[in-house]
Amino acid sequence: MIYLVNSPILTTDGSYKLQTISLDDARKMVTAGQYTSAIGHQSTADIMSTLLGVTIAVDRIRISQMVGDQVLVFALKGRPDIGADLTVDQLTDMGYTFKLLTRIE
């Protein structure tokens, strides 16, 4: 399973591997297979949709990462104010990376 999230979080006990991946690799992940969005903010879904070339829905679901599951993390390089709903331009200005979080055991 591939999940999309806007913050790296460990949802269950276990061992994990976290690595930075390129935008191209992130695109390949979502265009090559099925994914489940757990993105909680519309502005994040909008910028991810633009960057990844697929429609990302807002869906504030709780996930439970199982062994082998991968989580594609849209990680901001800054910390927005509490309750801030940033625009796509503000998210871009803040900077971001894509991270791949894999549960390995």
BAKOLKE-737079 format. One record per residue (C-alpha): residue in one letter; x, y, z. Coordinates in Angstrom, 2 decimals. Example, Ala and Ser with C-alpha at 12.3 -4.5 7.8 and 13.67 -1.06 7.14 Angstrom:
BEGIN
+-------+---------+---------+---------+
: fitor :       X :       Y :       Z :
+-------+---------+---------+---------+
:     A :   12.30 :   -4.50 :    7.80 :
:     S :   13.67 :   -1.06 :    7.14 :
+-------+---------+---------+---------+
***
This chain:
BEGIN
+-------+---------+---------+---------+
: fitor :       X :       Y :       Z :
+-------+---------+---------+---------+
:     M :    0.00 :    0.00 :    0.00 :
:     I :    1.14 :    3.55 :   -0.72 :
:     Y :   -0.18 :    6.37 :    1.45 :
:     L :    0.20 :   10.11 :    0.84 :
:     V :    0.65 :   12.31 :    3.92 :
:     N :    1.70 :   15.85 :    4.70 :
:     S :    3.78 :   15.07 :    7.77 :
:     P :    6.09 :   12.19 :    8.64 :
:     I :    4.50 :   10.21 :   11.45 :
:     L :    5.03 :    6.71 :   12.79 :
:     T :    1.59 :    5.17 :   13.14 :
:     T :    2.53 :    1.82 :   14.67 :
:     D :    5.42 :    0.22 :   16.51 :
:     G :    8.11 :   -1.16 :   14.23 :
:     S :   11.27 :   -0.36 :   12.34 :
:     Y :   11.19 :    2.21 :    9.56 :
:     K :   13.40 :    3.59 :    6.83 :
:     L :   13.10 :    7.27 :    5.87 :
:     Q :   14.79 :    8.67 :    2.80 :
:     T :   14.53 :   11.77 :    0.64 :
:     I :   13.39 :   11.03 :   -2.90 :
:     S :   13.26 :   13.13 :   -6.03 :
:     L :   10.12 :   14.67 :   -7.48 :
:     D :   10.51 :   12.32 :  -10.46 :
:     D :   10.56 :    9.26 :   -8.17 :
:     A :    7.52 :   10.58 :   -6.29 :
:     R :    5.67 :   10.98 :   -9.60 :
:     K :    6.54 :    7.42 :  -10.59 :
:     M :    5.15 :    6.10 :   -7.30 :
:     V :    1.72 :    7.66 :   -7.75 :
:     T :    1.36 :    7.14 :  -11.49 :
:     A :    2.51 :    3.51 :  -11.40 :
:     G :    0.02 :    2.20 :   -8.88 :
:     Q :   -2.75 :    2.76 :   -6.44 :
:     Y :   -2.39 :    5.10 :   -3.50 :
:     T :   -4.51 :    6.34 :   -0.64 :
:     S :   -4.53 :   10.01 :    0.25 :
:     A :   -4.36 :   10.98 :    3.91 :
:     I :   -3.71 :   14.64 :    3.05 :
:     G :   -5.52 :   16.90 :    5.48 :
:     H :   -5.21 :   20.34 :    3.88 :
:     Q :   -6.57 :   21.56 :    0.54 :
:     S :   -3.53 :   23.72 :   -0.26 :
:     T :   -1.24 :   20.73 :    0.24 :
:     A :   -3.45 :   18.56 :   -1.96 :
:     D :   -3.44 :   21.27 :   -4.62 :
:     I :    0.34 :   21.64 :   -4.76 :
:     M :    0.87 :   17.87 :   -4.66 :
:     S :   -1.62 :   17.45 :   -7.50 :
:     T :    0.29 :   20.00 :   -9.57 :
:     L :    3.71 :   18.57 :   -8.77 :
:     L :    2.78 :   14.89 :   -9.15 :
:     G :    0.47 :   15.19 :  -12.15 :
:     V :   -2.43 :   13.33 :  -10.54 :
:     T :   -5.48 :   14.50 :   -8.60 :
:     I :   -4.86 :   14.27 :   -4.86 :
:     A :   -7.99 :   14.37 :   -2.73 :
:     V :   -8.21 :   15.80 :    0.77 :
:     D :   -9.05 :   12.94 :    3.11 :
:     R :   -8.18 :   13.27 :    6.79 :
:     I :   -8.06 :    9.53 :    7.44 :
:     R :   -6.06 :    7.73 :   10.10 :
:     I :   -3.60 :    5.22 :    8.68 :
:     S :   -1.91 :    2.24 :   10.29 :
:     Q :    1.26 :    1.42 :    8.41 :
:     M :    1.90 :   -2.32 :    8.02 :
:     V :    5.19 :   -4.01 :    7.16 :
:     G :    6.00 :   -3.22 :    3.53 :
:     D :    3.66 :   -0.23 :    3.33 :
:     Q :    5.17 :    2.93 :    1.91 :
:     V :    4.25 :    6.49 :    2.84 :
:     L :    5.02 :    9.33 :    0.47 :
:     V :    5.54 :   12.38 :    2.68 :
:     F :    5.24 :   15.95 :    1.44 :
:     A :    7.57 :   17.53 :    4.00 :
:     L :    7.67 :   21.29 :    4.39 :
:     K :   11.04 :   22.88 :    5.12 :
:     G :    9.38 :   25.37 :    7.48 :
:     R :    6.71 :   25.31 :   10.14 :
:     P :    3.47 :   27.19 :    9.45 :
:     D :    1.63 :   29.04 :   12.19 :
:     I :   -0.95 :   27.03 :   14.12 :
:     G :   -4.17 :   26.78 :   12.13 :
:     A :   -2.64 :   28.42 :    9.05 :
:     D :   -4.18 :   27.39 :    5.74 :
:     L :   -1.36 :   28.28 :    3.36 :
:     T :   -1.76 :   29.04 :   -0.31 :
:     V :    0.09 :   27.08 :   -2.96 :
:     D :    2.43 :   30.07 :   -3.40 :
:     Q :    3.17 :   30.20 :    0.33 :
:     L :    3.91 :   26.46 :    0.41 :
:     T :    6.22 :   26.83 :   -2.58 :
:     D :    8.01 :   29.78 :   -0.94 :
:     M :    8.47 :   27.81 :    2.29 :
:     G :   10.11 :   24.95 :    0.39 :
:     Y :    9.50 :   21.24 :    0.56 :
:     T :   10.95 :   17.81 :   -0.10 :
:     F :    9.44 :   14.42 :   -0.74 :
:     K :   10.32 :   11.66 :    1.72 :
:     L :    9.64 :    7.96 :    1.47 :
:     L :    8.82 :    6.25 :    4.78 :
:     T :    8.83 :    2.46 :    4.58 :
:     R :    7.95 :    0.13 :    7.45 :
:     I :   10.51 :   -2.66 :    7.32 :
:     E :    9.48 :   -4.73 :   10.34 :
+-------+---------+---------+---------+
***
